[in-house]
Amino acid sequence: MVSDTPTDLTRLVAPIAVEFAAVDRRLREELRSQEPFIGDLLAEVAALGGKRLRTVVLLLAARASGPVSASHVDAAVAVEMVHTASLLHDDVIDAATMRRGRPTLNSRHHPSVPVLLGDHLFSRAFSLIARLPRRDAAVWLSDAASLLCQGEVLQNHYRARWDLTEAQYFDIISKKTALLFAEAARLGPALAGAAEPCALAFRRFGMGFGDAFQIIDDCLDLVGDEAAVGKTLGTDLAGGKATLPIILLLARLDGPDRDFVRSLLAGEAADPTGGGRLRDLLLRHGVIEAARDHARRRLDEAYGALEPLGDFPTRANFLMLRDLALGRDR
């Protein structure tokens, strides 16, 4: 299984190492300002780093299909800025205090600061998107960003809803997470000049991979180790968000235990985890493993979409992504 060590990540990006480094440099250049205060804030955002898996997916899909160009670097930077902007907004919505092992901006500034900084990143991303050589590529990314925001709106609209269905949950995460992975995956081959069936196959991969990634993230939010995960845990439940593990758990409970979980969703408990009682229920009823089974099925669908492409150059690296998604701790 791929772990989170630098060696494993180095192996993952080996075929695209030059371009991956170029994305990192370009992103840091974009995250600058002549205004000292804003420049300091952007430097903090740049320091967050992260695996940049959307960039990895985009560049590996590009390498699988043809030459990797400067347009791929521009597209990856735009994707990362859209993703980072959404994280800044998420931290405000969730009142999160930690992100990737560092204090969040909203924990040290008025909430308007990360909100407006996120808007700034969205704007910079759209400027890059507009310059991509394929006009339809600009439409794909713009639509993905729009639907990402819609997914966030829906998730917040359904706060404290103990009757949220699995179908509604998957609709939300497809918008807020999977679509950006999907369009990143499609951009790789599309900008490399690959035929449309190839680009659409990678897009389908991105949808399945993105769904699985979010499911695992939702499990970690409930039973992960905060020091290892590097961000505030329990924020979904504290915010009244019924993620897949909670939906599955409620379907297995009745009586006082069910009422207890509903009270957590409604924000009626001082401790959103119920002092460890929730974790015990999740593990005792096999809910985390059931949710991970959902993630595995989504990954099976994702890799099934790539089967018609045969043995492409970065196939082994895409298989590493599967293990990373299932085995990650942050």
N, C-alpha and C positions, 0 to 999 in steps of 0.2 A: 504494500500500500504506500502511496506517495504521502509523505508527511509534510511538515511545514518548514523543513530545513532549507537553507540557501542552496545546498547541493542539489536537492530535488528540483527546486525552482530553476536552477541553472540548466539542468537537464531538460526541463520542460521547454524553455525558451531557446535552447541551443540553435535550432535552425533559423531563428529570427532574432538572434542576439543583437546584431548591428541595428536593425530597425527598432527593436524594443528599447535599446539605449537612446536612439534618436527621439522616440516618443517621450521618454523621460526628460531629455534635455529641452525639447520643444515645449513640453508642458510647464516646466519651470520658467521658461522664458515668458510664456503667456501669463503665468501667475506672478506678475510684477506690476508695479505702479509707481509713477513719479510722486504720488502723494505718500509721504512717509508712513502715516498711520495705516492707510490701505495696503501699502507695500508690506508692512509688518504682518498684517492679517493674512495676506496672500501667501507670504512666506510660511506662516504656520500651516496653512492648508496644504502647501506643497510638501511640507515635512511629514504629513500624514502618511504619504507613500501608499502602502497596500500592494497587493499582488498584481493589480491591474489586469484581472482576468479577461475583461472585455477586450482589452488591447491584445492579449495573448490569443484569444479566439479569432479576432479579426486578422491578425498577422499570420497565424498558422493556416487559416483558411485561404489567405492570399497565396502563401507559399505552396499550398496544396494544388493551386490552380494555375499558377504562372508567376511572372516576375512581381516582386514587391517594389513599390514606387514611393515617391515623396507624397503622392496623394493618399496612400495608405497611412502614412505617418500623420498627415493632417486629419484624416478621418478618425484615427484612433485618439488623437488629442481632443477632438470635438466630443467623441463618445465619453472619454474620461471626464471632461468638464461637465457634461450633462449629468453623469453619475455623481460627481462630487457635489454639484449644486443640490442634487436631490438629498444627499446625506446631510448637508448643512441645514436644509429645511426639516428633514426628519428629526434631527437632534433637537430642534426647537419644539416641534410638535410633541415629541416623546419626553421632553425635559431631560434628555440624556446628559450625563456629566462626563462620560468617558467615550472616546472613539479611538480605536487602534492604540490603546495604551496611553493616550494623552487626554488632558482635559479638553472638553469641547469648547468652542467659541462662546456658545450661549451660556456656559457655566461661569464665564468671566466677563461677559458683556451683556448689554441690553439685547433682548431677542431680535430687535430690528437689525443689528449688525450682521449676524449670520444670514438672516433672511435676505437682506439687500445684497450681501456678498454673493449669495447663491444666484440671485437675479443677474448680477454682473457676470457670473460664469456662464449662465444660460445665454446671455447676449453675446459673449465672446465665442461661445461654441457655435452659435448660429452664423456668426461672421465667417468662421472657418468652413462650416457646412456649405455656405453659399458659394464658396470658391472651388468646390470639388468639380472635377471635369464632367461628371454625370449629373444632370439636373435631377433625375429620378432619385439619385442617392441623397440629395438634399431633402427631397420629399420624405424618403424613408426615415431619415433621422429626425426630421422635424415632427413627423407624425408619431414616432416612438416617444419623443420627449413630451408631446401633448398627452398621449395616452398614459405615460408614466404619472403625470400630474393628476389625470382622471382617476387612476388607480389609487393614489393617495387620498383623493377626495372621497372616493367610495369607502376606503378603509376607515376613514374618520367618520363618515356618515353612519357606518354600522357599529360604532362604538357601543360597548355594553350590551350587544345583542347576543344572548346565549343561544338563540335559534338560528344563527348564521349557518347556511348549508355549505357542504363541501363544494358544490357548484359555484356558489357566490365567492367562496374563498379562492378557488382556482382562477376565477375571472379577475379577481383583484390582483393576485400575484403575477398573472400573465401580463397584465398591464404595467404594474409597478416595477417588475424585475425582468421577466423573461423577454419582453419585446426589445429591450435595449441589447441584450445578448443576441437575440435573433437578428436584428439589423446590423449589429457589428459583424456577425458571422456572414451575412449576405454581402456586406460591403467588401470583404476580402476578395472573393472571387469576382464580384461584379467589377471592381476597379482594376482587377488583373486581366480583364477581357475574357473571362470564362463565359460559357454559354449559360443561358437563363436556368435550365434544369439543374446545373451545378450550384448556382447561387441559391436557388430555392431549397436544395437539399441541405445546404449549410444553414439556411435560415430555419428550417425545421429542426435541425440539430440545436440551434441556439434556443428555440422555444422550450424544448424538452430539458436541456441543460439548465436554463434559467429557472424553470419551475423547480427542478430538483435542488438547485442551489438555495432557493428561498425556503423550501421545506426544511432543509438541514439548518438553515439560519434560525428558523422559528423554533426548532427543537433546542438549539443551543441557547436561545434566549430564556428557556425555561429550566434547563438542566445542565448548562455549560458551567465552566469555571471562569469567573470574571477576570481573574488574573491572566489566564491563558487566552481567553477570547479577546481581551483588550478593549472591551466596551461595556457600558452599563447594561446589565442583564435585567430581565423582568420588566422592561419598559413596555412591551406589547400588552402584557396583562395589566400593568399599572394604568395604561391608557385605555383599557377596556376593549382591546383588540382580540377577537376570538380567532386565533391561528389554528392550523390543522390539528396539532396535538390536543388543544382544548376542545375543538369540535368532536374529535374522536373520543376523548375522555367523557364528555357529557353524554354521549350516546351509550356509554357503558355504565353510567352511574344512575342511582335513584336515591330517594330519601335524603338524609342529612348530608351525605357526601355531595350529591348533586346540588343541593341548596348552597353548600359551602362554596363550590366552584362558581356558581352564579353570583354569589355575594362578592367574590374576588373580581369578577368581570364588572360588576356594578360599582366597584370602588368603595365598598362598604367595610373593608378591612384596612387596618393601619399598615400591615405588612402585606404587600401584593402577592407574596408567595405563600402566605398562610403559615409562616413559621416552619416551613419544611413539610407541612402536611400535603401541599399540592405535589411536590416532587415525589413524595411517597406514593401518592395515588397514581401519578403518571407512570412510574416504574412498576408498581404492583399490577396495574391493569395492562401492561405491555403496550402502552400508547406510543412511547417514543419509538420503539421498534416497528410498530405499525406505520407510523409516519415515515420512517426511513424506508419501509417497503414501498410506500407511495413514491418516494424519491427514486428508488431503484427502478421502478416501472417507468417513470418519466425518462430516466437515463437510457433504459432499454429502447424506448421510442426514439430518443435522440440519436443513438448510434445506429438504429435501424434505418434512419433517414440517410445515413452515409453509405450504407451497404451497396447501393447501385453504382457508387463512384469507384468501387474496386480498391486496389492497393495504391493509394495516392501517397506522395512523398512524406507528409507529416502525420500519417495515420497513427504511428506509435505514440506521438505526442498527444494526439486527441485521446487516446486510451489512458494516458497519464492524467488527463483532466478528470476522467471518471473517478479514479481513485482519490484525487485531491478533493473533489466535491464531497465524497462520502466520508473521507477521513479528516477533514479540516477541523481546526479548533478555533478559527476566528473568521 
